[in-house]
């Protein structure tokens, strides 16, 4: 499922297993690719560039948005086949396999590709803050806007995930300094074509909101999902209510905005 030379498919898994499953670190999920709703963007990543580097041009085409998987099994036990809406955390790795076996890990153990390597504790905290502020909104398509705007927001969310996980920060000891160095269009991870100004506007708003009021929120349901030869993911561990939906095969289904 590559776009041009590099298959960048967006992803965090809004995961829910069977009705009885309690997902945790060490669990193994078998996932089969389903569909993708997103925007075509161009990403230029160079780990040697500083976070302030400008004038970046060109790059590789990527789809930024929700990638849906069917959940086949958890720890070898057949699941309800629910639809799981996902985002990815790597840039250069694609999905050569189908189905794919993923192991759940702490967020600090993804991405496994080097560069950039595993997230530091502060990158993980910034990712949790992003999820706490925006994931609930973008994971469900409400009726207050067009479906196109909804996809723009999910594309923006994916770009911020890549920025947090891949930017070449001058320090990783201070989250506020790291946030100040974030830019979707500059630095080691730069989007040189992001479909529309709406995507960039939404991404900039998400970056600006990180750590608002000096508070960096935790998001304890966030886990990584890793596979050595396929794109790594971030997983949102399901609440009991979501897990119940999985038994009915309804997980991850989103209503299109009217």
Buried (B, 14 or more C-beta within 10 A) or exposed (E): BBBEEBBBBBBBBBBBBBBEBEBEEEBEBBBBBBEBBBBBBBBBBBEEBBBEBEEBEEBBBBBBBBBBBBBBBBEEEEBBBBBBBBBBBBBBBBBEEEBBBBBBBEBBBBBBBEBBEBBBEBBBBBBBBBBBBBBEEBBEBEEEEEBEBBBBBBBBBBBBBBBBBBBBBEEBEEBEBBBBBBBBBBBBBBBBBBBEEBBBEBBBEBBEBBBEEEEBBEBEBBBBBBBEEBBBBBBBBBEEEBBBBBBEBBBBEBEEBE
